[in-house]
Amino acid sequence: MAREEKTRMEIFREFRKGRPNRE
């Protein structure tokens, strides 16, 4: 199940890119 792990990492990267860290 390495594909699922890659998908999670890709989704996390897209989520961080769409939501910049502006604390």
C-alpha angles and dihedrals in degrees: 000000000000092000092063091052092051091049091052091051091048092049091048090051092050091047091052091046092051091046111044118204101259104159 
